[in-house]
């Protein structure tokens, strides 16, 4: 029935991937894994994104009970066979991929133009990096395709996860995931939500969509709406690529060049896990994440007063010399800006989140006590 050659990554597959034959059978995508084994998924459950150095690759990805899968067609001919054999319901996704790939290539051309000018003068390059490193990081990261950003995030999160401090189950973990999914419906990023067994009142976002919330923050919150406010803020650091810029800026010039050239190998990326929990954003970035986070709450019909009450509580404690949200310092000016943004947006219809937060915190406290005992 035809098919196309591809490289497959997924549960039980070697880290370097496996060459497979893939084909569509009706509305089902089938991977022939060899020795009579197959992997099957409905085409409607497959996500498409542009990938590769020049945005010409198509990345197919999906999740199953066994884990996450991704497939890269082997070459342009395989891409054309895929597009030609895909079911009608999948072809619209293919066309969207073509548009995404064209956008990625335009961004890459812009990045190459900037680098070409700069590399012509090593002295100018060095001076520009030290004097305008944040702006230069923005130029480069703006041209990075989402698929590459996702790869970088997966690499960083894999390093972080090796520390073994994530909670995998429990009502707190389930609530964070459910609230996060409600906030990010329709995003181009595939978000993953995690709770870290750490007493610090903190949270951070990984480029590409991993969001980590410290258990201490969940215990500090008085309602699910307060947690939703923090999650909405973190989502905007991903959507606006603050996390990507911050990490690349922290890792230095080699990281900038590696991203510009599409190279995610090498020792420069070995320090990402260390940088994840230390990312600090400027006042403008924090205020933008606050304002845009309010819009996410409005779209999800979640009461925004939770976001405001949580930040007011933290700001009051920081004025007393107690640093809580360490990677997101709160200031009186920033809090006033958030209050003004809420007044400007006005009230909206909201639905109470269906969680007994007192019970969730009690269970979480017991879990942490057992873990740290």
Secondary structure, 3 states (H helix, E strand, C coil): CCCEEEEEECCCCCCCCEEEEEEEECCEEEEEEECCEEEEEEHHHCEEEEECCCCCEEEEEEEECCEEEEEEECCHHHHHHHHHHCCHHHHHHHHHHHHHHHHHHHHHHHHHHHHHHHHCCHHHHHHHHHHCHHHHHHHHHHCCCHHHHHHHHHHHHHHHHCCCCEECCCHHHHHHHHHHHHHCCCCCCCCEEEEECCCCCCEEECCCCEEEEEHHHHHHCCCHHHHHHHHHHHHHHHHCCHHHHHHHHHHCHHHHHHHHCCCCCCHHHHHHHHHHCCCCCCHHHHHHHHHHHHHHHHHCCCCCHHHHHHHHHHHHHHHCCCCCCCCCCCCHHHHHHHHHHHHHHCCCCCCCCCCCHHHHHHHHHHHHHHHHC
